[in-house]
């Protein structure tokens, strides 16, 4: 029997963590029809990007899309020519904070963020 303040192996097993990565995604490439609509509706050759929060490869969070000028190749967006980028990323970060995610690292880009939180226990099915 554990003493006061000690944990059992069962309690440690219940506090596993999950990890989330924030990535940049082309909003028009998520499906063929979204890509077609983005191309037809875009002014001045804009593309529309968004940030996504992925857990084990699965998209769990998405930010609003923001326009960026279309470029040749894969030039990452810059705040100077994608002014809505910061607002979109901040909105995603607020959602993550609200859901209990804690920022634990950063990559080479301003949006390359890593988060962790304790896994939430599976909810029992209601009867």
C-alpha positions as CSV (number, residue, x, y, z in Angstrom):
1,X,0.0,0.0,0.0
2,X,1.5,3.4,-1.0
3,X,2.2,6.1,1.5
4,X,0.8,9.6,1.4
5,X,1.9,11.3,-1.8
6,X,3.2,8.1,-3.5
7,X,1.8,6.8,-6.7
8,X,1.1,3.2,-7.7
9,X,1.9,1.7,-11.1
10,X,-1.8,1.9,-12.0
11,X,-1.8,5.6,-11.4
12,X,1.4,6.1,-13.5
13,X,-0.2,4.1,-16.3
14,X,-3.2,6.5,-16.2
15,X,-1.0,9.6,-16.7
16,X,0.4,8.8,-20.2
17,X,1.0,11.8,-22.4
18,X,0.1,12.5,-26.0
19,X,2.0,14.7,-28.3
20,X,0.8,17.2,-30.9
21,X,2.7,19.0,-33.7
22,X,1.5,22.1,-35.4
23,X,2.1,22.0,-39.2
24,X,1.3,24.2,-42.2
25,X,-1.1,22.8,-44.7
26,X,-2.4,23.9,-48.1
27,X,-6.1,24.4,-47.6
28,X,-6.7,23.8,-51.3
29,X,-5.0,20.4,-51.3
30,X,-7.2,18.8,-48.7
31,X,-9.6,17.7,-51.4
32,X,-9.8,18.2,-55.1
33,X,-13.0,20.3,-54.9
34,X,-11.5,22.6,-52.3
35,X,-8.5,23.1,-54.6
36,X,-10.7,23.9,-57.5
37,X,-12.8,26.4,-55.5
38,X,-9.6,28.0,-54.1
39,X,-8.2,28.5,-57.6
40,X,-11.4,29.8,-59.1
41,X,-12.1,32.2,-56.1
42,X,-8.6,33.4,-55.5
43,X,-7.7,37.0,-56.3
44,X,-4.4,37.8,-57.8
45,X,-3.2,34.2,-57.7
46,X,-3.5,33.7,-53.9
47,X,-3.3,30.3,-52.3
48,X,-4.9,29.5,-49.0
49,X,-3.0,27.9,-46.2
50,X,-4.0,26.9,-42.7
51,X,-2.3,25.4,-39.6
52,X,-3.2,22.0,-38.3
53,X,-2.6,20.2,-35.0
54,X,-1.7,16.6,-35.6
55,X,-1.7,13.8,-33.0
56,X,-0.1,10.5,-34.3
57,X,-0.7,11.7,-37.9
58,X,-4.4,12.5,-37.3
59,X,-5.6,16.1,-37.7
60,X,-7.3,17.1,-34.5
61,X,-7.3,20.9,-34.8
62,X,-7.4,23.3,-37.7
63,X,-7.0,27.1,-37.9
64,X,-8.8,29.5,-40.2
65,X,-7.3,29.7,-43.7
66,X,-5.2,32.7,-44.7
67,X,-4.2,34.0,-48.1
68,X,-0.6,33.9,-49.4
69,X,0.7,34.8,-52.8
70,X,1.3,31.7,-55.0
71,X,5.0,31.0,-55.4
72,X,7.0,28.6,-57.5
73,X,8.4,25.8,-55.3
74,X,7.8,25.6,-51.6
75,X,8.8,29.0,-50.2
76,X,7.4,29.2,-46.6
77,X,5.1,32.1,-46.0
78,X,6.4,35.2,-44.3
79,X,4.4,37.6,-42.1
80,X,5.3,40.5,-44.4
81,X,3.3,39.1,-47.3
82,X,0.9,36.8,-45.4
83,X,-0.5,39.3,-42.7
84,X,-3.3,37.0,-41.5
85,X,-0.9,34.2,-40.8
86,X,-0.1,35.3,-37.2
87,X,-3.8,35.7,-36.3
88,X,-4.6,32.2,-37.7
89,X,-1.7,30.7,-35.7
90,X,-2.7,32.5,-32.5
91,X,-6.3,31.3,-32.8
92,X,-5.1,27.7,-33.1
93,X,-2.7,28.2,-30.1
94,X,-5.7,29.5,-28.0
95,X,-7.7,26.4,-28.9
96,X,-4.8,24.2,-27.8
97,X,-4.3,26.1,-24.5
98,X,-8.0,25.9,-23.8
99,X,-7.9,22.1,-24.3
100,X,-5.0,21.7,-21.8
101,X,-2.1,21.4,-24.3
102,X,1.3,22.7,-23.0
103,X,3.9,24.0,-25.5
104,X,7.1,22.0,-25.1
105,X,9.2,22.9,-28.1
106,X,9.6,24.8,-31.3
107,X,11.1,23.9,-34.7
108,X,12.7,26.0,-37.4
109,X,9.6,27.9,-38.5
110,X,7.4,30.2,-36.3
111,X,4.5,27.7,-36.6
112,X,6.6,24.5,-36.0
113,X,5.4,24.0,-32.4
114,X,5.2,20.9,-30.3
115,X,2.7,20.4,-27.5
116,X,2.0,17.7,-24.9
117,X,-0.8,16.9,-22.5
118,X,-1.9,14.1,-20.3
119,X,-4.0,11.6,-22.3
120,X,-7.6,11.9,-21.3
121,X,-9.3,8.7,-20.2
122,X,-11.7,7.2,-22.6
123,X,-15.3,8.3,-21.8
124,X,-17.7,5.5,-20.8
125,X,-20.6,5.1,-23.2
126,X,-23.7,6.6,-21.9
127,X,-26.7,4.4,-21.4
